[in-house]
Amino acid sequence: MQQPLWQPGEERISGTNITAFIRAIEEDWNVNVENFDGLYEFSITEIDKFWMSLKDFGGVIAETWGDAVQETPGRMPGTRFFPDARLNFAENLLRRRDDSEALVFRGEDKVNRRLSFAELYDQVSLVRQALINIGVTSGDRVGAYLPNMPEAIIAMLATSSLGAIWSSCSPDFGVKGVLDRFGQIEPKVIFAAEGYHYNGKSHDCLEKLAEIVRALPSVEKTVVVPYTRDAPAIDGVKNAVWLGDLTNPYQAADIDFERFAFNHPLYIMYSSGTTGAPKCIVHGAGGSLLQHIKEHQLHCDIKPGDRVFYFTTCGWMMWNWLVTALASQATLILYDGSPFYPDGNVLFDYADAEKMTLFGTSAKFIDAAIKAELEPAKTHSLQSVRLICSTGSPLAPDAFTWVYDHIKRDVHLASIAGGTDLMGCFMLGDPTGPVWKGEIQARALGMAVDVFDDDGQSIRGEKGELVCTLPFPSMPIGFYKDDDGSKYHSAYFERFDNVWCHGDYVELTEHGGVIIYGRSDATLNPGGVRIGTAEIYRQVEKLSQVVEAIVIGQQWDNDVRVVLFIVLREGLALDEDLINLIRSEVRANCTPRHVPAKVIQVSDIPRTKSGKITELAVRDVIHGRPVKNKEALANPEALTLFENLTELQD
């Protein structure tokens, strides 16, 4: 009989925020909730009551809430939460103003900085005054081309304090990738670093920055942040000014926070853009704030004084997710650079040095740590770490076991999943429940997550489409310049009427958890049988010889055949013995239909800027179809490895 990998003790459960919130719910509404399962059921059957109690429990600062929780309840798209509420996002994140640490920053081995809550508040005040002087007002767009550094957070908070809209890209984006995004939203101001550090090297951004702002007539001021050098020449960048020169005329002062509508736009985020121009997804201030407070305080059990780390860039929604932990009065631990420089222990070193309580990473990092044969449990204390989060792609069952065997045994491991589209998670952790191998623990509170078959019927214990059947506060308020809402509707609501269809191929388990089998549009259909790509990755990537894999379905002989591409460890070459081993592992642990018809060695696999492999792009290449937006890829040159392969001709 299967046993859980981890189970919290009664003392730990009783001290969680979830336990305290359950008591608050029971007192507020005179109901008997008892445990997480009861709370989840309450959260989707009594939606208004749940979100009302949550905003009180989270201490959300607002001028008014009004009487209504939902406008046009149940309609998707169209529902607006707290239509009469008014708040300021930045005010909620700047609620502390003391000398405790707010931000800790490390830029590889080059830069170390610390800011207190008081210093953060004052820096936001200075940048805010400068933005007012430039003429930035509510609804204006402010872009960022920055690493994950304190100035990114300071500029975002200054922007949102004015009701302006923040949108960011990481500095590893190429010129076209940035223009594909900022060219659509026409920012008035851009914040950018003159360079960044990665893998022990400094990378200059000024030439790219000059080209970007030249192509954006909307930009009235380019604010350059020194990072890799003190004062390189910036006169080649249009309307450029150093951040210090911009803020020098001002004195830090109390911020007079104007309160805006709950659904006032806060962020413009972007789809990955690998199937065309990136979609500009507009998220509201109140919905983003409430969703993150729920995920942080309930699902992650973040409390004041916790030290929260997530390995992310400013081009990934996990950066936005991380920053909101300031609203829970946590210290943010920031890192810019390679997670394997100078070696694979650098983030575990950082965790010990800064006493992280939440260590956030990706399934790809954990897989790389396994392949590198790291042993952090033997080389590090990690005593302070209570929670390890993993996202970006499904965490393989063996990776769950590895975390407990090789990182820390008494730790809450939470695989989490959702996306940019909802500025949060559909499935994530439950600090009061057991962790089962290969399963995301729970559906997110307040999210009516279900699994539908092809006919739109709810199913259990079978694979199907991940859907959400009721509205939630962090639904996008729309797509930018999608005036009639047609693009927004087609993205999520075209397949099932009045139901959000997320595009993941999943299964709800007997434990109440979720297993993700891959993206729906990347599923394989050999012989008409639907197969999730993650099922194959789980078997292949646990082999020590394999560094990474990507699998696609090739149209062949009036059917689809499974083709597996693999990157092997340095010095290894694919031979019949390894092909047979791969096929036998897949056959033994999946089904004969999962077994790849072709196994082909490649030297690299294309991935997005946030590290996700791009199955659809590879599928297009091998079928001779154009890839619409190569600029969305971190390594577009890898696509050439899949062109005109003789192995796929027979």
C-alpha positions in Angstrom: 0.0 0.0 0.0 1.4 3.4 -1.0 2.5 5.6 1.9 2.8 9.4 1.8 6.3 10.8 1.4 5.5 13.4 4.1 2.8 14.1 6.7 2.7 17.2 9.0 2.4 16.5 12.7 -0.6 17.7 14.7 1.4 20.5 16.3 2.5 21.8 12.9 -1.0 21.6 11.5 -2.5 23.5 14.5 0.0 26.3 14.0 -0.8 26.9 10.3 -2.6 29.8 8.8 -5.1 27.4 7.3 -6.1 26.2 10.7 -6.5 29.8 11.9 -8.5 30.7 8.8 -10.8 27.7 9.3 -11.6 29.0 12.7 -12.3 32.4 11.3 -14.6 31.0 8.6 -16.5 29.0 11.2 -16.9 32.0 13.4 -17.8 34.4 10.6 -20.5 32.2 9.0 -21.5 29.8 11.8 -20.5 26.7 9.7 -18.5 23.5 10.5 -15.5 23.3 8.1 -13.1 21.1 10.1 -10.3 20.6 7.6 -8.8 21.5 4.3 -11.2 19.4 2.3 -14.1 21.1 4.1 -12.6 24.5 3.5 -12.2 23.7 -0.2 -15.8 22.7 -0.5 -16.9 25.9 1.3 -14.6 28.0 -0.9 -16.4 26.9 -4.1 -19.9 26.6 -2.9 -19.9 29.8 -0.8 -17.6 31.9 -3.1 -18.7 35.3 -1.8 -18.3 34.4 1.8 -14.9 32.8 1.2 -13.4 35.8 -0.5 -15.0 38.2 2.0 -13.3 36.3 4.9 -10.0 36.0 3.0 -9.7 39.8 2.5 -10.2 40.3 6.2 -7.9 37.5 7.2 -5.2 38.8 4.9 -5.6 42.3 6.3 -6.1 43.9 2.8 -6.0 47.7 3.1 -8.9 49.3 1.2 -10.8 52.6 1.3 -14.1 50.7 0.9 -15.3 47.3 -0.1 -18.9 47.9 -1.0 -21.7 45.4 -0.6 -21.3 43.2 -3.7 -18.6 40.5 -4.0 -19.5 39.6 -7.6 -21.0 41.6 -10.4 -22.9 39.2 -12.7 -22.0 36.1 -10.6 -21.1 33.0 -12.4 -20.6 34.5 -15.8 -17.3 33.8 -17.6 -16.0 36.0 -19.0 -17.7 39.0 -17.5 -17.8 38.6 -13.7 -16.1 41.3 -11.8 -15.2 40.8 -8.1 -15.7 43.6 -5.5 -17.0 46.0 -8.2 -17.3 48.9 -5.6 -14.0 48.3 -3.7 -11.1 50.8 -3.9 -7.5 50.0 -2.9 -3.9 50.7 -3.8 -1.8 47.6 -4.6 1.5 49.3 -3.6 0.1 50.5 -0.3 -0.7 46.9 0.7 2.9 45.8 -0.1 4.5 48.8 1.7 2.5 48.4 5.0 5.7 47.9 7.0 8.1 50.8 7.4 10.6 49.5 10.0 14.3 48.5 10.0 13.6 44.8 9.4 14.9 43.4 6.2 12.6 43.7 3.3 14.9 42.7 0.4 18.1 40.6 0.2 19.7 40.5 -3.2 22.6 38.5 -4.6 23.8 38.9 -8.2 25.9 35.7 -8.6 29.2 36.3 -6.8 29.4 40.0 -7.9 26.8 41.9 -5.9 25.2 41.7 -2.4 22.7 44.2 -1.1 20.1 44.5 1.6 17.2 46.9 2.1 15.0 47.4 5.1 11.3 48.0 4.9 11.9 51.7 5.7 14.5 52.0 3.0 12.3 50.2 0.5 9.4 52.7 1.3 11.7 55.7 0.9 13.2 54.5 -2.4 9.6 53.9 -3.8 8.7 57.4 -2.6 11.7 58.9 -4.6 11.0 57.0 -7.8 7.3 57.8 -7.5 8.0 61.6 -7.3 10.2 61.3 -10.3 7.5 59.5 -12.3 5.0 62.2 -11.4 7.4 64.8 -12.7 7.8 62.9 -16.0 4.0 62.9 -16.3 3.1 59.3 -15.5 -0.5 59.0 -14.5 -3.1 56.3 -14.0 -3.4 54.0 -16.9 0.0 54.8 -18.4 2.3 51.9 -19.1 5.8 51.6 -17.6 8.1 48.9 -19.0 11.1 47.2 -17.4 14.0 45.5 -19.0 15.6 44.5 -15.7 17.1 41.6 -13.8 15.5 40.3 -10.6 17.0 43.1 -8.5 15.7 45.5 -5.9 15.3 48.4 -8.4 12.7 46.2 -10.3 10.6 46.0 -7.2 11.1 49.7 -6.3 10.1 50.8 -9.8 7.1 48.5 -9.9 5.7 49.7 -6.6 6.3 53.3 -7.6 4.4 52.7 -10.9 1.5 50.8 -9.3 1.2 53.4 -6.5 0.2 55.9 -9.2 -2.3 53.6 -10.9 0.0 53.1 -13.9 0.5 49.7 -15.4 3.7 47.7 -15.0 5.1 45.3 -17.6 8.5 43.6 -17.5 10.9 41.5 -19.6 14.2 40.0 -18.5 17.4 41.4 -20.0 18.2 38.1 -21.8 15.4 38.9 -24.2 16.5 39.9 -27.7 15.5 43.2 -29.3 12.7 41.7 -31.3 11.3 39.8 -28.3 11.0 43.0 -26.3 9.5 44.9 -29.2 7.0 42.2 -29.8 5.8 43.0 -26.3 6.4 46.6 -25.6 5.5 47.6 -29.2 2.0 46.5 -28.4 1.6 48.4 -25.1 3.5 51.7 -25.9 5.2 52.4 -22.6 5.8 56.0 -21.5 8.9 55.1 -19.4 11.3 52.2 -19.5 13.5 51.1 -16.6 16.5 49.1 -17.8 19.8 47.8 -16.5 23.0 48.6 -18.4 23.9 44.9 -18.2 23.5 41.7 -16.1 25.5 38.8 -14.8 25.0 35.2 -15.9 27.3 32.1 -15.5 30.2 34.2 -14.3 30.1 36.6 -17.2 28.8 40.2 -17.5 26.5 40.9 -20.4 26.1 44.4 -21.9 22.5 45.5 -22.6 23.1 49.1 -23.7 23.3 48.4 -27.4 20.1 46.4 -27.3 18.4 49.0 -25.1 19.3 51.8 -27.6 17.7 49.8 -30.4 14.6 49.1 -28.4 13.8 52.6 -27.4 14.6 53.9 -30.9 11.8 51.7 -32.1 9.3 52.9 -29.4 8.2 56.5 -30.1 6.0 56.4 -27.0 9.0 56.3 -24.6 9.6 59.7 -23.1 12.2 58.6 -20.5 14.6 55.7 -20.3 15.8 55.2 -16.7 19.1 53.3 -16.7 20.0 51.3 -13.5 23.7 50.7 -12.9 24.5 47.0 -12.1 27.5 45.5 -13.8 29.4 48.8 -14.2 29.3 52.2 -12.4 28.9 54.7 -15.2 29.2 53.6 -18.8 28.2 56.1 -21.4 24.4 56.2 -22.0 24.2 59.1 -24.4 23.5 56.6 -27.3 20.2 55.7 -25.6 17.2 57.9 -26.4 16.0 60.1 -23.5 18.3 58.2 -21.1 19.0 59.2 -17.5 20.7 57.3 -14.6 18.3 56.3 -11.9 20.3 58.2 -9.3 20.2 61.4 -11.4 16.5 61.0 -11.8 15.8 60.8 -8.1 18.4 63.2 -6.8 16.1 66.3 -6.7 13.7 64.6 -4.3 13.4 63.8 -0.6 11.8 60.7 0.7 8.3 61.5 2.1 5.1 59.9 3.1 3.2 58.5 0.2 -0.3 59.7 -0.4 -1.8 56.5 -1.8 -4.7 57.1 -4.1 -7.2 54.2 -4.1 -8.3 52.8 -7.4 -11.0 50.4 -8.4 -10.4 46.8 -7.4 -10.2 45.8 -11.0 -7.9 48.7 -12.0 -5.2 47.3 -14.3 -1.9 46.5 -12.5 0.1 44.3 -14.8 0.4 43.5 -18.5 1.8 40.0 -18.8 2.6 38.0 -22.0 1.9 34.6 -23.3 5.0 32.7 -24.3 4.5 33.8 -27.9 5.7 30.6 -29.5 2.7 30.3 -31.8 2.5 33.9 -32.8 2.7 37.4 -31.4 2.5 37.3 -27.6 -0.9 38.0 -26.1 -1.0 41.0 -23.8 -2.8 39.8 -20.7 -4.1 42.5 -18.4 -4.4 41.7 -14.7 -6.2 43.8 -12.1 -4.7 45.0 -8.8 -7.3 43.6 -6.4 -7.5 40.2 -8.0 -3.8 39.7 -8.2 -3.4 40.8 -4.6 -6.1 38.6 -3.2 -5.0 35.5 -5.2 -1.4 35.9 -4.0 -2.4 36.5 -0.4 -4.5 33.3 -0.5 -1.7 31.3 -2.1 1.0 32.7 0.2 -0.7 32.7 3.5 -2.9 29.6 3.2 -1.3 27.3 0.7 2.3 28.2 1.5 1.8 29.2 5.2 3.8 32.4 4.8 3.8 34.5 8.0 5.4 37.8 9.0 9.2 37.4 9.2 9.4 34.5 6.8 12.2 34.6 4.3 10.8 33.8 0.8 12.9 32.9 -2.2 11.9 32.0 -5.7 14.4 31.5 -8.5 12.8 33.6 -11.3 13.4 36.4 -13.7 11.3 39.5 -14.3 10.0 37.9 -17.5 8.1 35.2 -15.6 5.0 35.6 -13.5 6.7 33.9 -10.5 8.5 37.3 -10.1 5.1 39.0 -9.7 4.0 36.2 -7.4 7.2 36.5 -5.3 6.9 40.3 -4.9 3.4 40.2 -3.4 4.8 38.3 -0.4 5.6 41.7 0.9 1.9 42.0 1.6 2.3 39.1 4.0 5.2 41.0 5.7 7.8 38.5 4.5 11.4 39.2 3.6 12.1 38.6 -0.1 15.3 36.8 -1.0 16.3 37.8 -4.6 18.8 36.1 -6.9 20.0 37.1 -10.4 22.2 34.7 -12.4 22.8 31.1 -13.1 21.5 28.5 -10.6 24.6 26.5 -11.4 27.3 29.1 -11.1 29.9 28.5 -9.8 28.3 25.1 -9.1 25.0 23.4 -8.4 25.1 24.2 -4.7 25.0 27.9 -5.0 21.2 28.2 -4.2 21.5 25.8 -1.3 24.4 27.8 0.0 22.2 30.9 -0.3 19.4 29.1 1.5 21.6 28.4 4.5 23.2 31.8 4.5 19.9 33.7 4.4 17.9 31.2 6.4 15.2 30.8 3.8 11.9 29.5 4.9 10.4 29.0 1.4 12.8 27.7 -1.3 11.1 28.1 -4.7 12.5 26.4 -7.8 11.5 24.5 -10.9 11.2 20.9 -11.9 14.0 21.4 -14.4 16.4 22.6 -11.6 15.5 19.6 -9.5 16.1 17.3 -12.4 19.4 19.0 -13.1 20.4 18.6 -9.5 19.6 14.9 -9.7 21.7 14.5 -12.8 24.6 16.5 -11.2 24.4 14.0 -8.2 24.1 16.8 -5.7 23.7 15.8 -2.0 22.5 19.0 -0.3 21.2 16.9 2.7 24.8 15.9 3.4 26.5 19.2 2.6 24.0 21.8 3.9 21.9 22.3 7.0 18.7 23.8 5.4 17.3 23.8 8.9 15.2 26.9 8.3 13.5 25.6 5.1 9.9 24.6 5.8 8.6 24.6 2.2 10.1 23.7 -1.2 8.0 24.8 -4.1 8.5 23.5 -7.7 6.8 24.8 -10.8 7.4 25.4 -14.6 6.7 21.8 -15.6 5.4 18.7 -13.9 7.6 17.3 -11.1 8.4 13.7 -11.9 7.4 11.1 -9.2 11.1 10.1 -8.7 12.0 13.7 -8.2 9.5 13.9 -5.3 11.4 11.0 -3.7 14.8 12.5 -4.5 13.9 15.8 -2.7 13.1 13.8 0.5 16.1 11.6 0.2 18.7 14.1 -0.9 17.5 17.6 0.2 15.5 17.4 3.4 13.2 14.7 4.9 11.1 16.9 7.1 9.9 19.5 4.6 6.7 20.3 2.9 7.2 19.8 -0.9 4.6 21.6 -3.0 4.5 21.1 -6.7 2.4 24.1 -8.0 0.8 24.8 -11.3 -1.3 27.5 -12.9 0.1 30.3 -15.1 0.5 33.8 -16.4 -3.1 33.6 -17.6 -4.5 33.6 -14.0 -1.6 35.3 -12.2 -1.6 32.3 -9.9 -2.2 28.6 -9.4 -5.0 26.2 -10.1 -3.3 23.5 -8.0 -0.8 23.8 -5.3 0.2 22.7 -1.7 -1.7 22.0 1.4 0.5 22.5 4.5 -2.0 20.4 6.6 -2.1 17.4 4.4 0.1 14.5 3.2 2.4 14.7 0.1 2.0 11.8 -2.3 4.6 10.8 -4.8 4.0 12.4 -8.2 0.9 14.3 -7.2 0.2 18.0 -6.7 -1.5 18.0 -3.3 -4.7 20.0 -3.8 -6.9 22.2 -5.9 -6.5 25.8 -5.1 -9.0 27.3 -2.6 -11.7 29.3 -4.2 -11.0 27.8 -7.6 -13.7 25.4 -8.9 -11.2 23.1 -10.7 -12.5 20.1 -12.5 -11.5 17.7 -15.2 -13.8 17.3 -18.3 -13.8 14.6 -21.0 -14.2 15.6 -24.7 -18.0 15.9 -24.2 -17.7 18.3 -21.3 -18.6 15.8 -18.6 -16.8 15.9 -15.2 -14.6 12.8 -14.7 -12.5 11.3 -11.9 -9.6 8.9 -12.1 -9.3 9.5 -15.8 -7.3 11.9 -17.9 -9.0 14.9 -19.4 -9.0 18.7 -19.8 -8.3 20.9 -16.8 -11.1 23.4 -16.4 -12.4 25.9 -13.9 -16.2 26.1 -13.8 -16.7 29.2 -11.7 -15.2 32.7 -11.8 -12.2 33.8 -9.6 -10.8 37.2 -8.8 -7.5 36.9 -10.7 -9.1 36.2 -14.1 -7.6 38.7 -16.6 -9.6 41.8 -16.9 -9.0 41.4 -20.6 -6.3 41.4 -23.3 -4.8 44.7 -24.2 -6.5 46.4 -27.1 -8.9 43.5 -27.5 -11.8 45.9 -27.4 -14.6 43.4 -28.3 -13.1 40.7 -26.0 -12.9 38.2 -28.9 -9.3 37.2 -28.3 -9.9 36.8 -24.6 -12.9 34.6 -25.2 -11.2 32.4 -27.8 -8.2 31.9 -25.5 -10.1 30.2 -22.6 -13.9 29.9 -23.3 -14.2 28.7 -26.8 -14.2 24.9 -26.1 -16.7 24.8 -23.2 -19.4 27.5 -22.8 -19.0 29.6 -19.6 -16.1 27.3 -18.5 -12.4 28.3 -18.4 -10.4 25.6 -20.3 -6.8 25.9 -19.3 -5.1 23.7 -21.9 -3.6 21.1 -19.5 -4.1 17.4 -19.7 -4.6 16.2 -16.1 -6.2 13.7 -13.7 -7.8 14.1 -10.3 -6.6 11.4 -8.0 -8.2 9.5 -5.2 -6.3 11.6 -2.7 -7.9 14.8 -4.0 -4.6 15.7 -5.7 -3.8 16.4 -9.4 -1.4 14.8 -11.9 -0.4 16.8 -14.9 0.3 14.8 -18.1 1.3 17.7 -20.3 -0.3 20.4 -22.4 -3.4 19.4 -24.2 -2.2 20.8 -27.5 1.0 18.7 -27.2 -0.7 15.4 -26.4 0.1 12.5 -28.7 -2.5 10.4 -30.4 -0.9 7.2 -31.8 -3.7 4.9 -33.0 -6.2 7.5 -31.7 -5.2 7.0 -28.1 -4.4 10.2 -26.2 -1.1 10.3 -24.4 0.3 13.1 -22.3 3.9 13.9 -23.0 4.8 14.1 -19.3 4.1 10.4 -19.0 7.0 9.7 -21.3 9.3 12.3 -19.8 8.9 10.7 -16.3 10.4 7.5 -17.6 13.1 8.8 -19.8 14.5 11.6 -17.7 15.1 9.4 -14.7 17.8 7.6 -16.7 21.2 8.8 -15.7 22.4 9.0 -19.3 19.6 11.5 -20.3 20.0 15.2 -19.6 16.8 16.3 -21.2 14.1 15.1 -23.6 11.3 16.3 -25.9 8.7 14.2 -27.5 6.3 15.0 -30.3 3.8 13.2 -32.6 4.9 12.9 -36.2 2.2 12.4 -38.9 3.1 9.1 -40.5 1.3 6.6 -42.7 -2.2 8.0 -41.9 -1.5 7.8 -38.2 0.7 9.5 -35.6 4.0 8.0 -34.4 5.8 8.9 -31.2 9.2 10.5 -31.8 11.6 11.1 -28.8 14.5 13.4 -29.0 17.1 13.3 -26.2 20.1 15.2 -25.0 22.7 12.9 -23.5 25.4 13.5 -20.9 28.6 14.8 -22.3 30.6 12.2 -24.0 27.8 9.7 -24.5 26.4 8.6 -27.9 23.1 7.0 -28.5 23.3 3.3 -29.4 20.9 0.4 -29.7 21.4 -0.7 -26.1 20.3 2.7 -24.8 17.4 2.9 -27.3 16.2 -0.5 -26.1 16.6 0.6 -22.4 14.5 3.7 -23.1 11.8 1.7 -24.8 11.7 -1.0 -22.2 11.4 1.6 -19.4 8.5 3.3 -21.2 6.8 0.0 -22.0 7.1 -1.3 -18.5 5.9 1.9 -16.7 3.4 3.2 -19.3 1.9 1.2 -22.1 3.1 -0.2 -25.5 1.4 2.8 -27.2 3.8 5.2 -25.3 6.9 3.5 -26.7 8.7 5.9 -29.1 8.9 4.7 -32.7 12.0 6.8 -33.1 14.6 7.8 -30.6 17.0 10.5 -31.9 19.9 12.2 -30.1 20.2 16.0 -30.4 22.7 18.4 -28.8 20.0 20.9 -27.5 16.3 21.4 -27.1 14.5 24.7 -27.7 12.9 26.3 -24.7 11.1 29.5 -23.8 12.7 32.3 -21.7 11.2 30.8 -18.6 12.8 27.4 -19.3 9.8 25.5 -20.7 10.5 23.2 -23.6 8.6 24.0 -26.8 7.0 20.9 -28.1 4.8 22.7 -30.6 7.7 24.5 -32.2 9.6 21.3 -32.7 6.5 19.6 -34.1 6.1 22.4 -36.6 9.8 22.1 -37.7 9.7 18.4 -38.3 6.5 18.8 -40.4 8.1 21.6 -42.4 5.8 24.3 -41.0 7.2 27.8 -40.1 7.7 28.6 -36.4 5.8 31.9 -36.0 7.8 33.6 -33.3 11.3 32.4 -32.8 12.1 35.5 -30.7 10.1 34.0 -27.9 12.7 31.3 -27.5 15.8 31.5 -25.3 17.8 29.4 -27.8 16.0 29.6 -31.3 19.1 28.2 -33.0 18.3 24.8 -31.5 15.3 24.5 -33.9 17.8 23.9 -36.8 18.7 20.6 -35.2 15.3 19.3 -36.0 15.2 20.3 -39.7 15.3 17.7 -42.5 16.2 14.8 -40.3 16.9 11.6 -42.3 15.9 9.5 -39.4 12.3 10.7 -39.8 12.1 9.8 -43.5 11.5 6.1 -42.9 
